[in-house]
C-alpha cells in the first residue's frame, strides 16, 4: 500500500488487489488536505466513490485511526456486495425497473396507486437525480413540501394518510434498491430524517356500537321489497366481515346453501382510467369459505329467486350485456353469474355501496351527520369482528372469517376494546379473589 503525507499525519493513498486475491481495486484521494477524503473502488460492474469528512477536532493519530476505520468499512461493504454497481442510475430509471420486477406481483390497485404517487409529485422532484445521491435531507425536504401541498381534488391540504402513502411507497422503492445492490442505505429511514410524515392514527378501527347496530337492524326490517338486494348486502357484510371488494366479487357458484357457506374467490375493483376489473383477493389467506347462519341462507335464497325472475323477464340475450333501461351502455361487459346486479344482470359498481349505505344511515336509521361522517369502507367489517368477540368467539376463528393471515392482525387493527367486556373480565377475576 502506498502512503502519502499531509499536515495531520500519514494516510493510506491507494491499495491494489491482483486477480489472485480479488477483482477490486481500491483508492483514496485527498480532496481537502486533512479534512476531506474520497474513497474509490473499481470493479467489473463499474465504479463507486464515497466521500469521508474528518471531524474538526482531534490529534493526527486519532484522525488517522478514524480514516483507517472508515476506509476498512468501505472495503468491507464492497466485499459484501453492498456498494452499488452503477453510479449513473437515476431514481426514475430505478422506478421503472422497480415497477416491472417488484410491483408486478402486487394487485392492479396497488400498481395504479403507486403509479399515481410517482407521477403526481415524486417524478418531478426526484426522478432525474442519481439514485446513489439521494440523501435523507432530500427526502425531508420533499416531506416538508407535502405538508404545504393542496389536494387537486378537495382544494384542502393533503391528508395525513396521503402523506403516509408517499413515505410508504418511497421506503419500499428504496428498500428494494438495496436488495438489488443498487443502493447501500435507505434515505427514507426515519432515524435520519429531519421531517417525518404524520404519525398513523393509533385509535382502534371505527365500528358501530351496540345501539347503532340496533338502529341499523330495525331500519333494514322496515325496507320494502324493492330494497331486498341492499338489505342482503348489508346483513351479509355484518355476518361475514367481508371487504366490500370481496362482497361485490361474489358469484352464485360461490354460495353453497346445502353446507351453509360462501366462498371468497375474487374481488371487483374500480381502477381510475381503467374501469372495473376482476382481481384475486388481497392475500392468499383472503381466499376462504365463511360459514353462514340459517337466517342468512334463507335471505340469500329469497334474493336468488327474485333475481331469477328479473333474468326471466329480460331474457338471456340481454342479461349481463350492459343494457341500462333498454339501451346499451358504453362500459365494458364483465361476464359472470354475479350475485349483486341491476335488473339487467350487470354487476353493481364497486364504489356504489358506501354512499348508499351512508344515505341509508342518515335517512332511515336516524344517524346524525357526525355519526355518518365516521362511517367508512370497513365499518361493517370492523363491527362484525367486534360483535363476534363480544359473543365469545375465539380470535383464531374470527381471523379466519375475516381472511387474515395472522390472528395478531385481528387483535391489533380490527378488534377494539369494549368497556362492558373489560368490566365483566374484572368481575370474573374478582369472584376468584373475593369469593363474590
C-alpha positions as CSV (number, residue, x, y, z in Angstrom):
1,X,0.0,0.0,0.0
2,X,1.3,3.4,-0.9
3,X,1.2,6.2,1.6
4,X,1.1,10.0,1.3
5,X,1.7,12.7,3.9
6,X,-0.4,15.7,4.9
7,X,-0.2,18.1,7.8
8,X,-2.3,15.9,10.0
9,X,-0.2,12.7,9.6
10,X,0.2,9.9,7.1
11,X,-2.8,8.3,5.4
12,X,-3.1,5.3,3.0
13,X,-3.5,6.5,-0.5
14,X,-4.1,3.5,-2.8
15,X,-4.4,-0.2,-2.5
16,X,-4.4,-2.6,-5.4
17,X,-5.6,-6.2,-5.4
18,X,-4.5,-8.5,-8.1
19,X,-6.5,-11.3,-9.8
20,X,-5.1,-13.9,-7.3
21,X,-6.7,-12.0,-4.3
22,X,-9.8,-10.4,-5.7
23,X,-11.3,-8.4,-8.5
24,X,-11.4,-4.9,-7.0
25,X,-9.0,-2.0,-7.0
26,X,-9.4,0.5,-4.2
27,X,-8.2,4.0,-4.0
28,X,-8.3,7.1,-1.7
29,X,-7.8,10.6,-2.7
30,X,-7.3,13.7,-0.6
31,X,-10.0,16.3,-1.5
32,X,-9.2,18.9,1.1
33,X,-5.9,18.3,3.0
34,X,-6.5,17.0,6.4
35,X,-10.3,17.4,6.2
36,X,-11.9,15.5,3.3
37,X,-11.1,12.2,1.6
38,X,-12.8,10.3,-1.2
39,X,-12.8,6.5,-1.4
40,X,-12.9,4.7,-4.7
41,X,-13.5,1.2,-5.8
42,X,-13.2,-0.1,-9.4
43,X,-14.6,-3.5,-10.4
44,X,-16.1,-5.3,-13.4
45,X,-19.5,-3.7,-12.7
46,X,-18.4,-0.1,-12.7
47,X,-17.0,2.5,-10.3
48,X,-18.3,3.8,-7.0
49,X,-17.0,6.5,-4.7
50,X,-17.8,7.9,-1.3
51,X,-16.6,11.0,0.5
52,X,-15.5,10.9,4.1
53,X,-15.1,14.1,6.1
54,X,-12.8,14.3,9.0
55,X,-14.0,15.8,12.3
56,X,-12.8,19.3,13.1
57,X,-11.0,18.3,16.3
58,X,-8.5,15.5,17.0
59,X,-4.9,14.7,17.1
60,X,-3.2,13.4,13.9
61,X,-3.1,9.9,15.4
62,X,-6.8,10.0,16.2
63,X,-7.8,11.2,12.8
64,X,-5.5,8.6,11.2
65,X,-7.4,5.8,13.1
66,X,-10.8,7.3,12.1
67,X,-9.8,7.4,8.5
68,X,-8.4,3.9,8.5
69,X,-11.6,2.6,10.1
70,X,-13.8,4.4,7.5
71,X,-11.7,3.0,4.7
72,X,-11.8,-0.5,6.1
73,X,-15.6,-0.3,6.5
74,X,-15.9,0.9,2.9
75,X,-13.8,-2.1,1.6
76,X,-15.9,-4.5,3.8
77,X,-19.1,-3.2,2.2
78,X,-17.6,-3.8,-1.2
79,X,-16.7,-7.4,-0.4
80,X,-20.2,-8.0,0.9
81,X,-21.7,-6.6,-2.3
82,X,-23.2,-3.6,-0.5
83,X,-21.7,-1.0,-2.9
84,X,-23.8,-0.1,-5.9
85,X,-22.7,-1.3,-9.3
86,X,-23.9,1.7,-11.4
87,X,-23.5,5.3,-10.1
88,X,-25.3,6.7,-13.2
89,X,-28.7,5.0,-12.5
90,X,-31.3,7.7,-11.8
91,X,-34.3,7.4,-9.5
92,X,-36.6,7.4,-12.5
93,X,-34.7,4.5,-14.1
94,X,-34.9,2.6,-10.9
95,X,-38.6,3.3,-10.6
96,X,-39.2,1.8,-14.0
97,X,-37.3,-1.4,-13.0
98,X,-38.9,-1.5,-9.6
99,X,-42.4,-1.4,-11.1
100,X,-41.6,-4.1,-13.6
101,X,-39.9,-6.5,-11.2
102,X,-41.4,-5.9,-7.8
103,X,-44.8,-4.4,-8.2
104,X,-45.9,-6.7,-11.0
105,X,-46.7,-9.3,-8.3
106,X,-48.9,-6.8,-6.4
107,X,-52.6,-6.1,-7.1
108,X,-53.6,-3.8,-10.0
109,X,-55.0,-1.4,-7.5
110,X,-51.6,-1.1,-5.7
111,X,-49.8,-0.7,-9.0
112,X,-52.1,2.1,-10.1
113,X,-51.9,3.9,-6.7
114,X,-48.1,3.8,-6.7
115,X,-48.1,5.0,-10.3
116,X,-50.2,8.0,-9.4
117,X,-47.9,8.8,-6.4
118,X,-44.9,8.8,-8.7
119,X,-46.4,10.8,-11.5
120,X,-48.1,13.2,-9.2
121,X,-45.3,14.7,-7.1
122,X,-42.3,12.4,-6.9
123,X,-41.1,12.2,-10.5
124,X,-40.7,16.0,-10.9
125,X,-38.7,16.3,-7.7
126,X,-36.5,13.2,-7.6
127,X,-36.9,11.4,-11.0
128,X,-33.7,12.8,-12.6
129,X,-31.4,12.5,-9.5
130,X,-28.8,9.8,-9.4
131,X,-30.1,7.1,-7.2
132,X,-27.0,6.9,-5.0
133,X,-27.1,10.7,-4.4
134,X,-30.5,10.8,-2.8
135,X,-29.9,11.7,0.8
136,X,-32.2,11.9,3.9
137,X,-32.2,15.7,3.5
138,X,-33.7,15.4,0.0
139,X,-36.5,13.2,1.4
140,X,-37.0,15.5,4.4
141,X,-37.4,18.5,2.1
142,X,-39.9,16.6,0.0
143,X,-42.0,15.6,3.1
144,X,-41.9,19.2,4.2
145,X,-43.3,20.3,0.8
146,X,-46.0,17.7,1.1
147,X,-47.3,19.3,4.3
148,X,-47.8,22.5,2.3
149,X,-49.4,20.9,-0.8
150,X,-53.0,21.3,-1.6
151,X,-55.1,18.4,-3.0
152,X,-56.3,19.0,-6.6
153,X,-59.5,17.1,-5.7
154,X,-60.6,18.8,-2.5
155,X,-58.7,22.1,-2.5
156,X,-57.6,21.3,1.1
157,X,-54.1,20.4,2.4
158,X,-53.0,16.8,1.7
159,X,-54.4,14.4,4.3
160,X,-52.2,12.7,6.8
161,X,-52.9,9.3,5.2
162,X,-51.9,10.6,1.8
163,X,-48.6,11.9,3.1
164,X,-48.0,8.5,4.8
165,X,-48.7,6.8,1.4
166,X,-45.9,8.7,-0.2
167,X,-43.5,7.7,2.6
168,X,-44.5,4.0,2.4
169,X,-44.1,4.0,-1.4
170,X,-40.6,5.6,-1.3
171,X,-39.5,3.5,1.6
172,X,-40.4,0.3,-0.3
173,X,-38.9,1.5,-3.5
174,X,-35.5,2.4,-1.9
175,X,-35.6,-0.8,0.2
176,X,-35.8,-2.9,-3.0
177,X,-32.9,-0.9,-4.5
178,X,-30.8,-2.0,-1.5
179,X,-31.8,-5.6,-2.1
180,X,-30.9,-5.3,-5.8
181,X,-27.4,-3.9,-4.9
182,X,-28.3,-0.5,-6.4
183,X,-28.1,1.4,-3.0
184,X,-26.4,1.0,0.3
185,X,-28.7,2.8,2.7
186,X,-32.3,3.8,2.6
187,X,-32.7,7.6,2.6
188,X,-36.2,7.2,3.9
189,X,-35.0,5.7,7.2
190,X,-36.9,7.7,9.8
191,X,-33.9,7.8,12.1
192,X,-32.1,10.1,9.6
193,X,-35.0,12.3,8.6
194,X,-35.5,15.8,10.0
195,X,-39.1,16.0,8.7
196,X,-41.3,12.9,9.1
197,X,-44.7,12.1,7.6
198,X,-47.7,12.4,10.1
199,X,-47.8,9.5,12.5
200,X,-50.5,6.9,11.9
201,X,-53.8,7.2,13.8
202,X,-53.4,4.8,16.8
203,X,-57.0,4.7,17.6
204,X,-58.8,1.3,17.1
205,X,-60.8,0.6,14.0
206,X,-64.0,2.5,13.9
207,X,-67.0,0.4,14.4
208,X,-70.7,0.8,15.2
209,X,-71.7,0.4,18.8
210,X,-74.5,-1.8,20.1
211,X,-77.1,1.0,19.9
212,X,-76.1,1.9,16.4
213,X,-76.3,-1.7,15.2
214,X,-79.8,-2.0,16.7
215,X,-80.9,1.1,14.7
216,X,-79.5,-0.4,11.5
217,X,-81.2,-3.7,12.0
218,X,-84.5,-2.0,12.8
219,X,-84.3,0.2,9.7
220,X,-83.4,-2.8,7.5
221,X,-86.5,-4.6,8.6
222,X,-88.6,-1.6,7.5
223,X,-87.3,-1.6,4.0
224,X,-89.7,-2.6,1.2
225,X,-89.2,-5.4,-1.3
226,X,-87.5,-3.2,-3.8
227,X,-84.6,-2.8,-1.5
228,X,-84.0,-6.5,-0.9
229,X,-80.6,-6.5,-2.6
230,X,-79.3,-3.8,-0.4
231,X,-80.7,-5.4,2.8
232,X,-79.0,-8.7,2.0
233,X,-75.7,-7.0,1.2
234,X,-75.6,-5.1,4.5
235,X,-76.5,-8.2,6.6
236,X,-74.0,-10.4,4.7
237,X,-71.2,-7.8,5.4
238,X,-72.2,-7.7,9.1
239,X,-72.3,-11.5,9.4
240,X,-69.2,-12.4,7.4
241,X,-67.0,-9.3,7.8
242,X,-66.2,-9.3,4.1
243,X,-64.4,-6.4,2.4
244,X,-66.6,-4.5,0.0
245,X,-64.5,-5.6,-3.0
246,X,-65.0,-9.2,-1.9
247,X,-68.7,-8.6,-1.5
248,X,-69.0,-7.2,-5.0
249,X,-66.9,-10.1,-6.4
250,X,-69.3,-12.8,-5.3
251,X,-71.0,-15.0,-7.9
252,X,-73.7,-17.6,-7.3
253,X,-71.3,-20.5,-7.7
254,X,-69.5,-19.3,-4.6
255,X,-72.6,-19.9,-2.5
256,X,-73.4,-23.4,-1.1
257,X,-76.8,-23.3,0.6
258,X,-76.7,-27.1,1.5
259,X,-73.5,-26.6,3.5
260,X,-74.4,-23.1,4.6
261,X,-71.1,-21.5,3.3
262,X,-70.0,-18.8,1.0
263,X,-66.5,-18.6,-0.6
264,X,-64.4,-15.6,-1.3
265,X,-62.6,-16.2,-4.5
266,X,-62.2,-12.8,-6.2
267,X,-62.8,-9.1,-5.8
268,X,-64.3,-6.5,-8.0
269,X,-62.3,-3.3,-8.1
270,X,-62.6,0.1,-9.9
271,X,-59.3,1.5,-11.3
272,X,-59.2,5.1,-12.4
273,X,-59.0,5.3,-16.2
274,X,-59.1,1.5,-16.5
275,X,-62.6,0.8,-15.2
276,X,-64.0,-2.1,-13.2
277,X,-61.8,-5.2,-13.1
278,X,-61.9,-8.7,-11.6
279,X,-58.9,-9.4,-9.3
280,X,-57.7,-12.0,-6.9
281,X,-58.4,-11.4,-3.2
282,X,-56.0,-9.2,-1.2
283,X,-53.8,-12.1,0.0
284,X,-53.6,-15.8,-0.3
285,X,-55.3,-16.1,3.2
286,X,-58.1,-13.9,1.9
287,X,-59.5,-16.8,-0.2
288,X,-61.7,-18.6,2.3
289,X,-65.0,-20.2,3.0
290,X,-67.2,-18.5,5.6
291,X,-70.0,-20.2,7.5
292,X,-73.5,-18.7,7.3
293,X,-76.4,-18.7,9.7
294,X,-79.7,-20.3,8.7
295,X,-81.3,-16.9,8.6
296,X,-78.6,-15.7,6.1
297,X,-79.1,-18.7,3.9
298,X,-82.8,-18.2,3.9
299,X,-82.4,-14.5,2.9
300,X,-79.9,-15.3,0.1
301,X,-82.2,-17.9,-1.3
302,X,-85.0,-15.3,-1.3
303,X,-82.8,-12.9,-3.2
304,X,-81.6,-15.5,-5.6
305,X,-85.2,-16.4,-6.5
306,X,-86.1,-12.7,-7.1
307,X,-83.0,-12.2,-9.3
308,X,-84.0,-15.2,-11.3
309,X,-87.4,-13.6,-12.0
310,X,-85.6,-10.5,-13.3
311,X,-83.5,-12.6,-15.6
312,X,-86.5,-14.4,-17.0
313,X,-88.2,-11.0,-17.6
314,X,-85.4,-9.5,-19.7
315,X,-84.2,-12.7,-21.3
316,X,-80.7,-14.3,-21.6
317,X,-79.9,-12.3,-24.7
318,X,-80.0,-9.1,-22.7
319,X,-78.9,-10.3,-19.3
320,X,-75.4,-9.1,-18.3
321,X,-74.8,-7.4,-21.7
322,X,-74.6,-3.8,-20.4
323,X,-78.2,-2.9,-21.1
324,X,-79.4,0.0,-19.0
325,X,-83.1,0.7,-19.1
326,X,-83.4,-0.5,-22.6
327,X,-80.2,0.9,-24.1
328,X,-76.6,-0.3,-24.5
329,X,-74.2,1.3,-22.1
330,X,-70.7,2.4,-23.1
331,X,-69.0,0.4,-20.3
332,X,-67.1,-2.9,-20.7
333,X,-69.1,-6.1,-20.2
334,X,-67.9,-8.0,-17.1
335,X,-69.2,-11.6,-17.7
336,X,-70.2,-13.8,-14.8
337,X,-73.1,-15.1,-12.8
338,X,-72.9,-12.1,-10.4
339,X,-74.7,-12.2,-7.1
340,X,-75.4,-8.4,-6.9
341,X,-76.9,-6.9,-10.1
342,X,-79.3,-4.4,-11.5
343,X,-82.5,-5.5,-13.3
344,X,-80.4,-6.3,-16.4
345,X,-77.8,-8.6,-14.8
346,X,-75.0,-6.0,-14.8
347,X,-72.8,-6.2,-11.6
348,X,-73.0,-3.3,-9.2
349,X,-70.3,-0.7,-9.5
350,X,-67.9,-1.4,-6.6
351,X,-67.9,2.2,-5.4
352,X,-71.6,2.4,-5.1
353,X,-72.2,0.6,-1.8
354,X,-70.6,3.0,0.7
355,X,-72.5,6.2,-0.5
356,X,-75.8,4.2,-0.5
357,X,-75.1,2.8,3.0
358,X,-74.3,6.3,4.3
359,X,-77.5,7.6,2.8
360,X,-79.5,4.8,4.4
361,X,-78.0,5.5,7.8
362,X,-78.9,9.2,7.6
363,X,-82.4,8.9,6.1
364,X,-83.6,5.6,7.5
365,X,-81.6,4.6,10.6
366,X,-81.6,8.0,12.3
367,X,-77.8,8.6,12.4
368,X,-76.6,12.1,12.9
369,X,-74.4,13.9,10.4
370,X,-71.4,13.4,12.7
371,X,-72.1,9.7,13.1
372,X,-72.4,9.3,9.3
373,X,-69.1,11.1,8.8
374,X,-67.3,8.5,10.9
375,X,-68.6,5.6,8.7
376,X,-66.0,4.3,6.2
377,X,-65.5,1.5,3.8
378,X,-64.6,-1.1,6.5
379,X,-67.1,-0.1,9.3
380,X,-69.3,-3.1,8.8
381,X,-66.2,-5.4,8.7
382,X,-64.9,-3.9,12.0
383,X,-68.3,-4.2,13.6
384,X,-68.6,-7.8,12.6
385,X,-65.3,-8.6,14.3
386,X,-66.3,-6.8,17.4
387,X,-69.7,-8.5,17.6
388,X,-68.1,-11.9,17.3
389,X,-65.6,-11.1,20.1
390,X,-68.4,-9.9,22.3
391,X,-70.2,-13.2,21.7
392,X,-67.1,-15.1,23.0
393,X,-65.8,-16.4,19.6
394,X,-62.1,-17.1,19.7
395,X,-59.6,-14.9,17.9
396,X,-58.4,-17.6,15.5
397,X,-61.9,-18.2,14.2
398,X,-62.6,-14.5,13.8
399,X,-59.3,-14.1,12.0
400,X,-60.2,-17.0,9.6
401,X,-63.6,-15.4,8.8
402,X,-62.0,-12.1,8.1
403,X,-59.3,-13.6,5.9
404,X,-56.3,-12.5,8.0
405,X,-53.1,-14.5,7.7
406,X,-52.3,-13.8,11.3
407,X,-54.6,-13.6,14.3
408,X,-52.5,-10.7,15.7
409,X,-53.8,-8.5,12.8
410,X,-57.3,-9.1,14.1
411,X,-56.3,-8.1,17.6
412,X,-54.3,-5.1,16.7
413,X,-56.4,-3.5,14.0
414,X,-60.0,-4.8,13.7
415,X,-61.0,-5.6,17.3
416,X,-61.4,-2.6,19.5
417,X,-61.8,-2.6,23.3
418,X,-65.2,-2.9,24.9
419,X,-66.0,-1.4,28.3
420,X,-68.6,-4.0,29.2
421,X,-66.3,-6.8,28.3
422,X,-63.5,-5.3,30.3
423,X,-65.7,-4.8,33.4
424,X,-67.0,-8.4,33.0
425,X,-63.5,-9.7,33.0
426,X,-62.7,-7.8,36.2
427,X,-65.9,-9.2,37.8
428,X,-64.9,-12.8,36.9
429,X,-61.4,-12.3,38.5
430,X,-63.0,-10.6,41.5
431,X,-65.1,-13.6,42.1
432,X,-62.0,-15.7,42.5
433,X,-60.2,-13.2,44.7
434,X,-63.0,-12.1,46.9
435,X,-65.5,-15.0,46.7
436,X,-68.2,-12.8,45.1
